[in-house]
Amino acid sequence: ETVRPGGVVVVVDTIPEPPAADIGALLQSLHIALRTPGGAVHDRAGYTAWLDEAGFDPPELLPLRRAGGTLTALVAGCPR
């Protein structure tokens, strides 16, 4: 058991919003593709599906701001 009932999981990543991804997300995707075999930037729908399959509540979206691009945090609770 990784997350106890009542706990939360937080995913912080570059999470583009389709259909138009921002330049930061596109550059991050290119950077990952050049460094890893099969690496990619994943969208919110993918993360939401994985969290749902793992039994978490629907995630809350928290946009984060930083110099040089944007990050997003998804916060999902683990049911009791």
N, C-alpha and C positions, 0 to 999 in steps of 0.2 A: 504494500500500500504506500503510494508516494504522497498523496495529499489526503489528509484526514477529513472525514465528514465535517462540513461547516467551514473548511479551509478554502483558500482560493489559489488559482494558478494565474500567473501574469506572463503574457507573451509580449515581448518588446521587439519590434522588427520594422523594416520598411514594408508597409502593407499598402500597395496601390489600390485605388478605387477605380474599377473599370467603368466605362470603356476607355477613358483617357487617363493614362498613368502620367504622373509628373516626371520631369526630367531626372530628379533624384532617384526615383524608383527604377527608371530605365537604366541609369548608370550603375546602380547597385546590381541589377540583374546581369548586366554585361560583366561587371567585376566578378561576380560569383561564377558565371559561366566560364570565364577565363581561368579561374583558380581551381575549380572542382569539376569532376566528371558528373554530369547530370544535376548540378546545383541550379537552383532557380529562386526567384522571388515569388512568394505565394500570396494570393489575394485573401481578403477577409472571408469569402465563402469557403475556401479550403480550410482555413484555420477553424472556422465555425463548425464545419463538418467533422473535423478531427476531434474537437472538444466535445461535440454531441455524441460521437461514437464512444468516447471515453467516459460518458455519463455526467459531464459537467452541465451546469445551467448555461443558457445562452449568454455569450460574453457581452460585456459593456465595452464600448469603444472609447478610448481616451487619446485624442491626438496630442502628440508631444512636439515641442519645437526645439530645435537646436541649430547651431550654425552649420551651414553647408547642406541642409536637407531636412526632411521631416521623418520622424519615427511615429509609430502608433503603438499603443499598449492595448491589448485585449485582456480584460479581467473577467474570469469565469469562476463562479463558485462551485464547490463540490457539495451536492446535497447531503443533508444529515442522514 
